[in-house]
Amino acid sequence: MRFLFKTDYKQDIRLFQHEGQVLWYGLLIAVMLAAPWLFGNYWLSQLTFVMIYAIAGLGLMILSGFTGLPSIGHAAFLGVGAYVEALLVARGAPFPLAMLCAAAISGGVGFIVGLPALRVKGIYLAVATLAFGFIVEEVLARWESLTGGNEGLTVAAPRLFGVNFAAPTPFFYVSLFVCVLVTLATLNLLRSSTGRAFIAIRDSEISAQSMGIDLTRAKALSFVVSAAIVGLAGALYAHKLRFISPEQFGLTQSIDLMLLIVVGGLGSVHGAFFGAAFLITLPQFIAIAKDWLPPEMAQTAGLQALVYGLIIILFVMFEPAGLYGRWIKLRTFFELFPFYRRGMFRRQRAFQRSERLK
């Protein structure tokens, strides 16, 4: 088992805590760079979707996982980013510039939504974001002159300096570059005073406020950053699908994003990637399982939604730390065997009496 002896404050905020992380993450990047030669086009496409959803998961993780603000309407920001990207690229804008605009406009929308929504908390905030998601979906469906309405909108191929990036391999590298960039930005945000303020608000708003943290400013900033990252994922999502319509960014998509961070592991950057991989591969397992189920059950329209609901319930009840939390427990079990104790991961949460009533 590895023990870290820290003698300097800067050791606590390093990007990599030890040399082993540099080795394993370096190997992971090497495998991803070689993926077009290791996998076929189908699995390369699935890896691209995993990275796009991981970017969206990182955005929602900043708001719900690190700041503790629930949201059931983040598919709206995904839709805003996708439509901004599609409209700008169709008018001749370079796709990197269009992606930056998609992130900026999504962040602006997040600021507009965040200010009034921050007057409420808990379940009321979740309902407010859900209402916002319905509003955006309706606007995308009704504004036919701009969005094409329910008929949808075809997304032009991403081009830069005359090079077409729509092919599977070039677009995979574009998604990989953006994913690595967003991951590093998220890690650096969490190491900063702003990121630590987000975590303090999640753990105890009263304690955070007593330490001088401006709750309104920090929560609004969390909304902006979260919406901007999800909008960036929406831009990649639009190019990957090449066709977008309002129903793709409805309640089902928001639930998928919430499932991603809950199953992956709330409050963990790794959890966004675990959850994205789980979300992309789950439909494949459901399709395989249908071959073994009775025809009456296999042809049920709501089977996938039923499976998603059961998974969320099981993880909330038996593994609230998600897949990444389970991985940490398994790794620790083998490192400490036979001295592992089941209760060593049990969290002791003691809040002030005034906060328990909220």
N, C-alpha and C positions, 0 to 999 in steps of 0.2 A: 504494500500500500504506500502511496506517495504522501509524504509530509512536507509542507511548505513552511519554512521558518522565515517569517517576514520581519525585517529590521528597518524598513522605511515605508512611509505612507504611500509613496509612489508605487510600491509593489502591489498595493491593494487595487490600484486603478489601471494596471497594465492591461493592454489588449489581450495578450497571451500570458497566462499565469505561470507556465513552465514550458520547458523545451518539448515535452511530449505533445502539447497542443500544437505547437508549430509543425511537428512532424506529421501528425495525423491530419490536420487541416491542409497541409501541403500535399499530402497523398490524395486527399479528397479532390482538391483542385486539379491535380494532375489527371485523375480518373475522369473528371468532368470535361477537361480539355480534350481527352482522347475518346470521349463518348461517341462522336460520329463514326469512329472506326471500330468501336467495340459493340455497338448496338445498331439494329436496323432502324428504318424510318419510323416505324410504329412506336418503339420504345423511346426513340429520340423525341418524338412528339409528346409522349407522356411525361418525359423529364422536363420538357419545356413548360407544360401545364403545371407541373409540380413547382417549378421556380416562380411562375406567375402567381400562383395561389400562395406561395410562401411570402412573396412581396406583400400581397394583400393581407396575409396573416400577420406580418410584422406591423403593418399599419394599424390593424385592429388591436394587436397585442399592446401597442403603446397606449391606447386609450383604455381598454378594458383590463388588460393583464398587468400593466405597470402603474396606471393612474387609478384603476378601480372604478371606471365609469362604464356602465353597461350600455351597449348599443345593439339594436336589432334592425338597423336601417342602413348599414354600411354598404350594402349593394348599390345604394343610390350614388355614393361617391365613385364606386366602380363604374356605374353607368355614365356619370358626368365625364369622367376621364376618357371613357371609350368614345363617347359622341364627340367630345372636343377634338380628340385625335383624328377621328374619321373626317370631320368637317374641315379641319385645317389641312390635312394631307390631300384631300380632294381639291383644295384650292391652291395646291402647289407648294405648301410649306414643307421644308425638310423634316423628316420624321423625328430627329432628335429635338429640334426646336418645338415641334408640335407636342412631343412628350413633356417637355418642360412647361409648356403652356397648359397642358392637361393637368399636370400636378399643381401648378399655381392656381388655376381656376377652381379645381377641386378643394384646395386648401382655403380659398376665399369663401367658397360655399360652406365649408366646414366651420369657418369663423362666424358666418351669418347664422348658421344653425346652432352653433355652440353657445352664443351669448344668451339667447332666451331659454335654451334648454338647460343651462346651468343654474337656473333658479329652482330647479327641482332635482331630486336625487333618487337613487334606488330604482324601484319598479316604475316610478313616474317618469324618470329619465329614459328608461327603456321604451316606454309607451310613446314618449315624445319623438324619439329617433325612429320608431316604427311608423308613426304618422308622417314624418318627413320622407321616409322611403316610399310610402304610398303617393305622396304629392309628386315626387320626382318621377315616379313611374307614370303617373297620369299626365304630367307635362310632356314627357317624351312621347306618349301616345297621341296627345292632342295637337302638338305643335308640328303638324304635318308638313308645312312649308319648309321647315328647317331639318327635322329629324326623319321625315318620311312616315311618321306615324306607326301604326301597327304593321305596315308593309315592310318595315325595316330599312336598313341602310347598308349598302355595300361599301366595304372599306378598301381603299386603294392599297396596292402593294407598297411596303416601305422602301424608299429609294434614297440614296445619298451619293452625290457626285456621279450619277448615272449608274450606280451599282444597285441591283435588285437584291434586297435582303429577305424576300418572301420565301425562298427555298428553305427546306427544313434545317440544313446545317448552318447557313449564315444567321437565320433567325434564332437558332439555339444559342449561338455565341452572343448575340445581342441580349437575349434574355439572361444569360449567365453573367454578362458584364453588369447589367442593371441590378441583378440579384445580389452580386457581391458588393456593389457600390452601396445599395440600400442597407445591406447587413452591416457593413462597416460603419455607415452613418448612424445606424441604430445603436450599435455597441458604443460608439463615441458619445452619442447623446446620453446614454445611460451612465456613462462615466463622468459626465459633466454635472454641474450643480443643478441644472434644469432637470435632468433625468432623475437625480436623487430627490428633487422636490416632488416629481411625479410619484415616486415610490413612497415617499413620506405621506403624501395625501392618501394613497391607497391604504396604507397601514393604519393611519389615524389622522383624520382631518383636524381634530382638536389639537393634537400634538404638533402637527405641521404648522398650524396657524400660530400656535404659541411660540414657535421658533422663528416667526417673521415671514413665513411663506405667504405670498398673496394668492389665495385660493382661486379667485376668479381669473386672474391672469394666467396662472399655471394650467387650470382646466381648459381655458380657451386656447392656449398654446398647444395643449395636448390634442384638442379637437382638430386644430389646423394641421399639425404635423401628421396626425393619423389620416385625415382626409387626403392630404397631398400624396402620401405614400400609396394609399389605395387607388387614388386617381392615376398614379403612374402605372400601377398594375393593370388598371382598366385600359390604358393606352396599349399595352402589350397584348392584353386579352382581345382587343378589337382586331389587331393585326393578325393574331393567331387564328381567330375564327373567320376573318374576312367578311363576316356579315353579322350585324347586330340588330336587335329589336328590343322594344321596352320590356317584354316579358322575361328576357334574360336577366334583368336586374330587379326582380321583384322580391317578394318575401322569401321564396325558396332559396335564392342566392344568399340573402342575408343570414338565413338559418345555416346554410353551408359554411359561411365564414365563421359564425359562432361555434359550430361544430368543430371546425378546424382548430380554433385556439383552445377549446375545452378539452378535446381529445388529445391534442398535442401536448398541452401543459400550460396553464395560465401562468403568466409572469416569467416566461422563459423564451429566449430567442431561439433556442433549439426546438422548442415546442412548436413554433410556426412551421418549421421544416418537417418535423414528425407528423404534424397534423395535415400538412399539404400532401405528403406522400400517402397518408391514410385516406384522405378525401378522394384522391385520384384513383387509388387502387380499389377502394370499396365497391364501386359499381361493377368492376370486373369480377370480384368475388361473388357479388349478388347474382350476376349473370350465370356464373358457373353453378351456384347453388340452385338456381331455378331448374336445372336439368335433373336434380335429385328430389325435387319437391313434387307433390301431387299437382296435376294440371290446374285444379281449381285454385290452389294457393299460388302457384307460379304465375298465373295470368291475372292475379289481382292487381288493380291499377295502383293502389297505395302501398305496395309491398316495400318499395325503397324508402318511402317516408316513415313507415313503421319501423324498419330496421334502424334508420337514423335516430328516431325517438328513443328506441330501446338502448342504443349505444350511449346516447347522452345521459340517460337515467343511470345506466350501469356505471359509467365513469364518475358521475357526480356522487353516487352512493359508495362505490368501492375503491375508486382510484381518482380522487380529485386532483392529484398532481399530474394526471395525464400520462401519455406514453413516455415522455421524457422522465417524469418522476419514477415510473416503473423501471426504466433503464438504469437510473441512478441507484435504485434499490438493488437491482440484480448485480450491478457492478460492485456495489459495496458488499453484498453478500459473499461474492467470490473472493474479494480482497480480504475480508475479515474472517472468513470461515476458519474454524468453527466457533468464532466468538461473536458472530452477528446476533444482534438483539432486535426483535420485531418492533419494539417501541421506540427505537432510536430516532425515527423520522416523525414521531408524533409532535405536532406543533402545539405549543402552549400559548393561547391567545388570551391575554388579560388586558381589557380595555377599562377606561374610566367608567364609573357608574353612569355618568351622563351620556356616554356614547353607546352604551349597551341598549339604551332605549330607542335608538334611532333605527 
